[in-house]
Amino acid sequence: MRGPYEYVPPMYWLHDTKLGGAYGFATEIGPGPSVPPIESMEAMLPKEDLWPIGPAWNFHAGGGEFKNVDYFTKTLEARYGKAADLRDYTRKAQAMTYEAERAMFEGYGRNKYKSTGVIQWMLNNAWPSIIWHLYDWYMRPGGGYFGTKAACEPLHVQYSYDDRSIALVNDTQAPFSGVTVTAHVFDVAMQQKFTKTATVSVAADGVVKAFDIPELKDISTTYFLQLTATPSSGAASRNFYWLSSKPDVLSSKSEWYVTPLESHADLTALSSLPATTVSTTFQVRTGGGEPGATVTLANTGKMLAFQLRLKAVDAAGKEILPVYWQDNYIQLVPGEQRTVRGGRLRGVLDRARNRQLIAAPQRIRRRSMAARDGAQAGFVPSHDFVQQVHRAVVRKVRVEPLAPEVRHTATSIASPVVKLSTPPFDAA
């Protein structure tokens, strides 16, 4: 089976028209390792083997060409900067896998039907692993999962790495007319360098080009592109890219599993983004339908909030998994606000189940992320009992920023104000 199976940069899927790229039907490919968030690494490895990367990591990699994550690490540090420690490494890994997975699915979406489909290798691993999955053994999705989720939304606005065009991809069976597509380009200091708006229509299961983003000479090496597509009715599509005026350059030679890079994009400025302030409010949903949380994030500062990660935790600070977040690893420009929903806090239900306090169970159909729990037969407690469990257990929704010195205040119906401050590429 020809790949890629090793890391390839976002531009690969549209630039490489000879050795690979988003063409034809790909029955099994993917952009390489998926080093999970730090919590999964800490659960996977003994403390003494966590850092620096060593043989214990390799035991959770693959075989042959995939026996370690050396190539991935070399590329990560060339593009994002040298990792200071495990926390820094895993946070940078989420950003890199987010953009890599998103680009693969976006490439196939824009090129339909010269491209007719792609099957990601793979959804999840059969044991704790550092390669290939979208969510890991612990049911914890990483950046790649949410990059994939973003790329596969029904009506999707996206950037083309080959010709700098903005495309609107419609994966529904209904046409859209009068869709407002807007692009903003910011330098690393969040000074707007370009903006454009166009109104377009797209056929059912179609693709339309909205406009091009010009090459900007007066721009920082690392810069940002924010996209929105707003239909006359229905949900808007949002997308955000971190780009470089120094592009990735592919080698002219390719192996069956990878097309290597001759030079790398420079995204190292992400390690020293200026500080900003993010306010957070959330509510736990206990009435009607599946339980969950609704979180509102607002960037009240003057700089970018980059790769904000939401986590639901219980009273002891333990993360509740899995949670089906509507979006995660989120970017907010100054003044921007987003409301995100997280559903089925199944960790709460499992704790209740283990206490044998379930009343009036009813059978449900499990989603794929919970498939390995088949032995539990898919029972959930009654609605009234779910309310009681949530009031007792769910305490916080944590926001963990990737950007440096993000000062954030969080308020909720169940916890006092929480103030967090984080160093570059860190998560409190």
C-alpha positions, 0 to 999 in steps of 0.5 A: 500500500503506497502512502504517505504514512509519515509526516507530510506538510499541509501543502503536499496534498495540492502541490504534489501532482506526480508522486501523491497528493489529493488525487484518485481514491486513496484507500489507506493514507495519513500524514504520519505520527499522532503524538497525543496530549501530555495526559496520555503520554503520562498515562502511557509511560513511566515518569523516568521515560517521559523526557527526553524521547527514548526507547520507551517511546519507540515501544509505542511507535510502529515497526520498520520505517515507523519504529520511532518518531525521529523524522516527525520530531526533526520536522516539528522542531524545524517548523515550530522550534526546538521543544523545551520539554515534554509539555512543549513538545506535545502541544506543538505536536497537536498544532502540527497534526491539526494542520496536517490532517485538516490539509489532507481532507481539504485537499480531497474536498477541493479536488473532487472529483479528480479525487474521489475519496480518502480513507485516513490511516487510522481512526484509533489504536488498539493500544496506547500509541504515538502514531496514526490515530485521530483519538488515542487509547484513552478516548482523548482526541488530539489536534488531528481529530479536530483538524479533521472535524473542521475540514469535513464540515458540510459547508466548508471554507478553506485555503488552497496551498497551491494557488492561494485561492479561497474555496467553498466546498459543499458536501451537502445535496442542496445548493447554497446561494448568497454565501458571504465569504470573508478573509482577513490576513494578520501579521504576527502582531495581529495587524491586518494586512489584507481583507476581502469579501465576496458573495458566491453560490455553490452547487449541490456537492460542488466547489467554487472559488471565491477569490485569491489571497495575494502574496504580501511583501510587507508581512511577518515570516509567520502570519495568520489567515482567518476565513468565514463563510456565512450562508443566508441560513444555517451555521457559518463556516470558520477556519484559521490558518497559521502560515509562513512566508518561507514555505515548505519545499518538497524533495523531488525524490519520494519513498513509498511512505513519505515525500521528504522536505528539502526545507521547512516553513518557519512557524517558530514565532508561535513560541513567542506570541504576545500575551492576550486575555481570554474570558470564559463562561460555561454552564453544565447542561442537565435538562433534556437530551444528552448531558454536557457543557456549553462554553463561551470563549471571548478574546478580550485582549489585543493579541491572538489566542492560539490553540485554546484547548477545552477539557471537562474535569471533575471535582478532583481535577480528573479529565472526563473522557470522552467528551464530544466537543463541537470544536477544540484547539481554537483560535480567537482574534482580538474581540472574537467570541465563540460558543462551543458545546461539549456533549455526553460527558460519559466519564460521569456516567461511568462513575455512576455506573460503577457505583451501581446507582443506576435507575431506569436504564435504557439502551442506546446506540454507541458512537464509534469513540465508545465502541471498545466498551461493548462489554458494558452493553450501552446502558445509561442512567435515567435523566433525573439521575444524570442531573444529580450526578452532574451537580455532584461531579462536574466542576470545571471546564478548563481552557489551556492555551498554547500561546504564551502568558495567556491570562484567562478568567473562567467562571461557571455555575459550579466553581469560583473564578479561576485565573491561569497564566501559562508560558509559551506552548504550555498548558496549565 
